[in-house]
Amino acid sequence: MAEERQKVEIGFGLGQVLSVKLTQAELTDLRKAVESGDGWYDLKPEEGPIAINLGTVVFIRVVDSQHRIGFTG
């Protein structure tokens, strides 16, 4: 069985946001790469390979997977 993927948003310095689906291991590796500094990082989400300039990443956000319908109280 394949590992579950979660939606992750990667924000860049000029306001762009990239949304991808990553496994927990892929997310952990990405966070370590961003913390280590500059250079390029090859990300391989299910949508297809992406090369990321680590010096331009300003945030990584894991999107809540709970879907809500209607109003909440």
Steps between C-alpha positions, in 0.01 A plus 500: 500500500631846406580750770233768545575839349396833643460836333792733566539863393849639443521879506766701321640850558307675224160374614470187287365184662551149368251231610614137489411170665784345702552201725613566857853387406511739202378787721764422763776494236379830352499670843855379569615631161341842557655524847845415361505805275551590137528293185257297300282213622330246275151426623313204350130533587233296322430800271849474347860602583571857614835672563475751786746781576525462877614861547159626386277286728334708775248248636376143486138444599327166548136547400235363737339207322167531683231622266219702651166566344271780612542727797693422816402614845 
